[in-house]
Amino acid sequence: MTIRTDICSHMKLIFLIDHLGFGGAQRQMVTLATLLAQRGHSVRVFIYHPHLTGLAEPLAAAGVEVVHESKTSRFSIGPPLAFARELRTERYDAVLAFLRTPSLYAELAGTVARGTRIVVSERNGFPPGPVGLRTRLQVKLHRLADAVTVNAHHHREALEALEPALIGRVAVIYNGVDLDRFSPGSAPVRVNPPHARRLLIASNTRAHKNVLGLCRALLVYADRYGTPPSVTWAGRISVGDADWNSLREGLKMLQSRGLDDRVSWLGQRVDVPELMRQHDAVLHPSLREGLPNAICEALASGRPVLAHHFGDHPRLVEDGVSGYVFDAESPTEFATVLHRFQSLTDDEVLRMGRRARTFAERELTPHRLVSSYERILMGH
């Protein structure tokens, strides 16, 4: 497919995603849609879980219309059929779909919408272990798209290994961060003394986010170095069986050693920028990710990041310069890195934070995000 030849500098676009709840992919799509609307493009967003609308307000403020077709079951054909009708009825210049199932819908609908450019984006990477048949088929269907984007180099490499026909067709575009909202703040950054430094984790508590790894590391820290640092965990408490079991096991570990006061569980919060400014560093022990908004936002906030050495994390966090990258599956290495950070001088912590902010200002700007997508949507 090729973009219509009558397109001018302003495009008519439709975005497709599952819902507008508080997810990383959803936040990035809302940011992109509002910025493109501000640039004069006509943008509409199609969703199929309309009960999740936490991020709808900025779209409305930017004049972006949200349309939906409810998905009534896992294999409901209502949303893909409704989206195909939308493409046949309206003459869109381009479609942008985020996440694997919306991308599938867009690719199939694109077969009946000649002249509309189809751009799809995978955001979450692959779980460990063999890739299932369903995922293989979905990736193979990316050949129907005009362009594929991901937000991490390791994801691009995995896609190209899985489907060689995509080699050279996958673009890496890092997330964009609101550098005014996520910033060190106007007041000078204060660093707590080493014995009282505070670490923030901004994440849900799903099992792969590594609650157990944190708790094990705190026990090792207590054995080797004394009182562990204070950790604040801000994010939705996940209730899936595996998620809840890992959280419960971690809490039991801490309680058995009298360390349950070392972690504060805040639940879902909307004041994450302020929380980051209140803490000395951001900890990200998650065992697998696409490109974590939490790391990007921490860098923008001028906070050192302590992250598991997965995926693009070593590209985002320069070890010993803007934070530390370590093996979060090793309680000993995890505890050692926590102690290493606690042992830094105030000046060293401040220098790390400044380098983090410099990276964000260079690589994670909304302007870079929207300009990159604008070129791809226009076929340039």
C-alpha positions in Angstrom: 0.0 0.0 0.0 1.1 3.6 -0.6 -0.1 6.8 0.8 -2.5 8.8 -1.3 -0.8 11.2 -3.7 -3.2 14.0 -2.9 -2.0 14.2 0.7 -0.7 17.6 1.8 1.1 18.6 4.9 -2.0 17.9 7.1 -3.2 14.3 7.4 -6.4 12.7 8.3 -5.4 10.0 10.8 -7.1 7.3 12.8 -5.4 5.6 15.8 -6.4 2.2 17.1 -5.7 0.8 20.6 -7.6 -1.4 23.0 -8.6 1.2 25.6 -7.7 4.6 27.2 -6.8 3.3 30.7 -3.6 4.1 32.5 -1.1 1.9 30.6 2.2 2.8 29.1 1.2 2.2 25.5 -2.0 4.1 26.0 -0.1 7.1 27.5 2.3 7.2 24.6 -0.6 7.0 22.0 -2.5 9.8 23.8 0.6 12.0 23.8 1.2 11.3 20.2 -2.4 12.0 19.2 -2.6 15.3 21.0 0.7 16.5 19.6 -0.3 15.6 16.0 -3.6 17.4 16.5 -1.7 20.4 17.7 0.3 20.3 14.5 -2.9 20.6 12.5 -3.5 17.0 11.6 -7.1 15.6 12.0 -6.9 12.7 14.5 -9.5 10.2 15.6 -9.0 7.4 18.1 -10.8 4.0 17.9 -11.0 1.8 21.0 -12.9 -1.4 21.9 -12.9 -1.4 25.7 -14.8 1.9 26.2 -15.2 1.4 30.0 -11.5 2.3 30.4 -11.2 6.0 29.8 -8.8 7.4 32.3 -6.7 9.1 29.6 -9.6 10.5 27.5 -9.5 14.1 28.9 -6.3 15.3 27.1 -7.7 13.9 23.9 -11.0 15.9 24.3 -9.0 19.0 25.2 -7.0 18.6 21.9 -10.1 18.1 19.8 -9.4 14.4 19.2 -12.6 12.4 18.8 -12.8 9.0 20.4 -15.0 6.3 18.8 -15.6 2.8 19.9 -17.0 -0.7 19.3 -17.3 -2.8 22.4 -15.5 -6.1 22.4 -18.0 -8.5 24.1 -15.7 -11.6 24.1 -12.1 -12.6 23.6 -12.8 -13.6 20.0 -15.4 -11.0 19.2 -15.4 -10.0 15.5 -17.3 -6.8 16.2 -14.3 -4.4 16.7 -12.3 -5.5 13.6 -15.4 -5.4 11.4 -16.4 -2.0 12.7 -12.9 -0.7 12.2 -12.9 -2.0 8.6 -16.2 -0.2 8.0 -14.7 3.0 9.4 -11.8 2.8 6.9 -14.2 2.1 4.0 -16.5 5.0 5.0 -13.9 7.6 5.8 -10.9 8.4 3.6 -8.0 8.3 6.1 -4.5 9.0 5.0 -3.0 6.7 7.6 -3.8 4.3 10.4 -1.6 3.9 13.5 -2.2 0.9 15.7 -0.5 0.3 19.1 -0.1 -3.2 20.5 -0.4 -6.6 18.9 -4.1 -7.2 18.7 -5.0 -3.7 17.5 -2.2 -4.1 15.0 -3.8 -7.3 13.7 -7.2 -5.5 13.3 -5.5 -2.7 11.4 -3.6 -5.0 9.1 -6.7 -7.0 8.2 -8.8 -3.9 7.7 -6.2 -2.4 5.5 -6.8 -5.1 2.9 -10.1 -3.5 2.1 -9.0 0.1 2.5 -6.7 0.7 -0.5 -4.8 4.0 -0.4 -4.7 4.1 3.4 -1.2 3.8 4.9 -1.1 1.1 7.6 1.5 1.7 10.4 1.5 -0.7 13.4 3.5 -0.6 16.6 4.5 -3.4 19.0 5.2 -2.1 22.5 5.7 -5.0 25.0 8.4 -7.3 23.7 8.2 -11.0 24.0 8.0 -13.1 27.2 10.8 -15.5 27.9 10.6 -19.0 26.4 9.4 -20.2 23.0 7.2 -18.0 21.0 3.7 -19.4 20.5 2.0 -20.1 17.2 -0.5 -17.3 17.6 2.2 -14.7 18.2 4.2 -16.1 15.2 1.2 -15.7 13.0 0.5 -12.1 14.2 4.1 -11.1 13.6 4.0 -12.7 10.1 0.9 -10.5 9.3 3.0 -7.4 9.9 4.1 -8.0 6.3 0.7 -6.5 5.4 1.6 -3.2 7.1 3.5 -0.4 5.4 5.7 0.2 8.4 6.3 -1.3 11.8 7.6 0.6 14.8 8.8 -0.5 18.2 10.2 1.5 21.1 13.3 -0.6 21.9 16.2 -2.0 19.9 16.0 -5.4 21.5 12.4 -5.7 20.3 13.3 -4.8 16.8 16.0 -7.5 16.8 13.6 -10.1 18.2 11.0 -9.2 15.5 13.5 -9.5 12.7 14.8 -12.8 14.0 11.2 -14.2 14.1 10.2 -12.8 10.7 13.2 -12.1 8.4 10.8 -10.4 5.9 10.7 -7.5 8.3 14.4 -6.8 8.3 14.9 -3.1 7.4 11.2 -2.4 7.8 11.1 -2.0 11.6 11.8 1.5 13.0 12.8 2.1 16.6 11.2 5.2 18.1 11.8 5.9 21.8 9.0 7.1 24.1 8.5 10.8 24.5 8.3 12.3 28.0 6.8 15.6 29.0 10.0 17.3 30.1 8.1 20.1 31.9 5.9 17.7 33.9 8.7 15.3 34.6 11.6 17.5 35.7 13.9 18.1 38.6 11.7 21.0 39.6 12.6 24.7 40.1 14.1 24.3 43.6 17.6 22.8 43.9 17.6 19.0 44.2 18.0 17.9 47.8 19.7 14.6 48.4 18.9 12.7 51.6 21.9 11.6 53.7 23.1 8.1 52.7 21.4 6.3 55.7 18.1 7.9 54.8 18.0 7.9 51.0 14.7 7.0 49.5 14.1 4.9 46.4 10.9 4.9 44.3 9.5 2.1 42.2 6.7 3.3 39.8 5.1 0.1 38.5 2.2 -2.3 39.0 2.9 -5.4 41.1 2.7 -8.1 38.4 5.0 -11.1 39.1 7.5 -10.2 36.4 7.9 -6.7 38.0 10.0 -8.6 40.5 8.5 -7.9 43.9 10.2 -11.1 45.1 13.5 -10.0 43.8 13.3 -6.8 45.8 12.3 -8.5 49.0 15.1 -11.1 48.7 17.6 -8.3 48.1 16.5 -6.4 51.1 17.0 -9.5 53.3 20.5 -9.9 51.9 21.2 -6.2 52.4 20.2 -6.5 56.1 22.5 -9.4 56.6 25.5 -7.7 54.9 25.1 -4.0 55.5 22.5 -3.3 58.1 19.2 -1.5 57.8 18.1 -1.5 54.1 17.1 1.7 52.3 13.5 2.9 52.3 11.6 1.9 49.1 8.3 3.3 48.0 6.3 1.2 45.5 3.7 3.3 43.6 1.5 1.4 41.2 -1.6 -0.7 40.8 -1.7 -3.8 43.1 -2.2 -6.6 40.6 -4.7 -9.3 41.6 -3.9 -12.2 39.2 -3.1 -15.4 41.0 0.6 -15.5 40.2 0.9 -11.7 40.9 -0.9 -11.9 44.2 1.1 -15.0 45.3 4.4 -13.3 44.6 3.4 -10.2 46.5 2.1 -12.2 49.5 5.3 -14.3 49.6 7.5 -11.2 49.5 5.5 -9.6 52.3 5.9 -12.7 54.4 9.7 -12.6 53.8 9.9 -9.0 55.0 7.6 -9.6 58.0 9.6 -12.6 59.1 12.7 -10.4 59.5 11.0 -7.3 60.8 11.7 -5.4 57.6 8.1 -4.8 56.4 8.5 -1.1 57.3 11.2 -0.8 54.6 8.7 -0.9 51.7 5.7 1.4 51.5 2.9 0.3 49.1 1.0 3.3 47.8 -1.2 1.7 45.1 -2.1 3.5 41.9 -1.1 7.2 42.0 -1.5 10.1 39.6 1.2 12.3 41.3 4.2 10.3 40.0 6.1 13.4 38.9 6.0 14.8 42.4 6.8 11.4 43.9 10.0 11.2 41.7 11.1 14.6 42.9 10.6 13.5 46.5 12.9 10.5 46.1 16.6 10.2 45.5 16.6 7.6 42.8 14.2 5.4 40.8 14.5 1.6 41.1 13.3 -0.6 38.2 13.8 -4.3 39.0 11.3 -5.6 36.4 12.6 -8.7 34.6 11.1 -7.9 31.2 9.8 -4.8 29.5 9.4 -3.0 26.2 10.7 0.5 26.9 9.6 1.4 30.5 7.9 4.8 30.9 9.1 4.7 34.5 12.8 4.7 33.5 12.2 7.4 30.9 10.3 9.6 33.3 12.9 9.1 36.0 15.7 10.2 33.6 13.6 13.3 32.7 13.1 14.0 36.4 16.9 14.1 36.9 16.9 11.0 39.1 19.5 8.2 38.9 18.0 4.9 37.8 18.9 1.5 39.2 17.6 -1.0 36.6 17.7 -4.7 35.7 20.1 -5.3 32.8 17.3 -6.4 30.3 16.7 -5.1 26.8 17.4 -1.5 26.2 18.0 -0.6 29.8 21.8 -0.4 29.3 21.2 2.0 26.4 19.0 4.2 28.6 21.0 4.0 31.8 24.8 4.4 31.5 26.2 2.3 34.3 28.0 4.3 36.9 27.1 7.5 35.0 23.3 8.1 35.2 22.6 5.1 37.5 23.4 1.4 37.7 22.4 -1.6 35.6 22.5 -4.9 37.4 21.1 -8.4 37.6 17.9 -8.1 39.5 17.5 -11.9 39.5 20.5 -12.1 41.8 19.6 -11.0 45.4 23.3 -10.6 46.2 24.0 -8.4 43.2 20.8 -6.5 43.8 21.8 -5.8 47.4 25.3 -4.8 46.4 24.0 -2.2 44.0 21.6 -0.8 46.6 24.5 -0.4 49.0 26.7 1.1 46.3 24.1 3.8 45.7 23.7 4.4 49.4 27.5 4.9 49.7 27.6 7.7 47.1 28.3 11.2 48.2 25.6 13.9 47.7 27.7 15.4 44.8 27.9 12.0 43.1 24.1 11.5 43.3 23.5 15.0 41.9 25.9 14.5 39.0 24.2 11.2 38.1 20.9 13.1 38.2 22.1 15.8 35.9 23.5 13.3 33.4 20.1 11.5 33.5 18.3 14.7 32.6 20.8 15.5 29.8 20.1 12.1 28.2 16.3 12.7 28.4 16.6 16.2 26.9 18.5 14.6 24.0 16.7 11.3 23.3 13.3 11.4 25.0 11.6 14.6 23.9 8.0 14.8 22.7 9.2 16.7 19.6 11.5 13.8 18.6 8.6 11.3 19.1 6.0 13.2 17.1 8.4 14.2 14.3 9.5 10.5 13.9 5.9 9.3 13.7 4.9 12.1 11.4 7.5 11.1 8.9 6.5 7.5 9.0 2.8 8.2 8.7 3.5 10.4 5.7 5.6 7.7 4.1 8.9 9.6 4.3 
